[in-house]
Amino acid sequence: MKILYKKILNLELWHDYYIGQPNPPTLPATDYEISDMLALVPTANCQQVLQNLRWVFRPQPRGGNIFAYVKEVNPGDVNTDFQTQITVDRPYRLTFWLVVRDRYFANYTNLPLSPPPQQIYYFSNLSNNQGHALFLTQPLPVYAANTPYQLGQLVTYDDNTLEALRNHTSVNAIPDTSSWDFFPRSQYVSQGDSLPHQVLFRTYSIVGVNAGDRFSFTLVDANEQETFALEVTAPDNHTPGEAIATNLNFSEQIPGRYRLYLDGSQVDEFVIFDPMAASNVFGLVEIVLNPNLVPPAFSVLQFQNGDTLIQPKTYVIHFKNRATHWRYRYERPHGFTEDDLPDFELKDDKTYFSKRPRGLLRQPERLLTDGDDNLLPAPGVMLIKPETQIDPETQSGAIAIFSDIHL
């Protein structure tokens, strides 16, 4: 019997620090490798599910692939769909740690330099974020007038993605190019992709409890399956109206996104994650194998007459490179005036920096020049400094991020 495996899923990690912003946004055909910086690692549960289905995960330089064990078809029939050897007869979840291997990752990635504590990034094929690719991230917000925006925030506008170059409140219906950087439209990882990180044990306080009151806790996973239930009854000697603390044990739950319900009402949503399970975890990728829930464009499986047909897909997680002011520092006075450096802000006789933030790239598309038209070096990714500067428009203090280059 011939053993035949077919690729069912391709997980790609894009980062503009490496690929820039091509139009349309795509990966280069060759020579792109990100595994030294970011890697996908199957969780222990995922490894067990893959083994049960006789599927195989293979890490790749740009992400990872999953191959399914399929039935052989007539090679002359190009319209025949491949069927899995083992029918996927119940909803599964495939979960992967997204692991950061580069200590400077935050420096060149457009995300908070100091992320909120107890948060983890979460990516899922339930996102329904479809454009020029199938994105596992949440859709970016659409630009709107009279809306406050933070430095580095990403929005979409017409056929573009925009990055806020400073903290400001938009006024015009059309984005002001002085406050926004425009580049070809794509979907990116943003703060909207982060969720609270829930450890395995939790104490939940119920307020206004009287003796004999009964409460029901349930936990529902991304497959809308109830995976945890607990009934709680207040003791007879409970003081009327006081809160009661309930210990919740999630140690039997596999990594993933969950919704917590109290008496049928949702009270929380989080990603259950044991920090001891993996190190340097940036995020969790959760692939739901349930055609009843997954949008058709994202579904890798289709049920037909009791068989499971594969529909190979490519999922994308896209990171935006960080934009910084390129700041040049001299050991001796540089001798330039403001007229010599029209594109720079002259800080003092030994320091000047680009007025407009510029995206960090491994291979910069264009270098800047000094007052004598000499090419200036591009910054590396190690010297990134957020500092408070006076915003020339508002005349108030605002955070700006600098990349230092010592000459």
Summary of the structure (lengths in Angstrom):
residues: 407
radius of gyration: 25.7
end to end distance: 67.1
largest distance: 85.0
contacts: 1166
relative contact order: 0.17
helix: 7%
strand: 46%
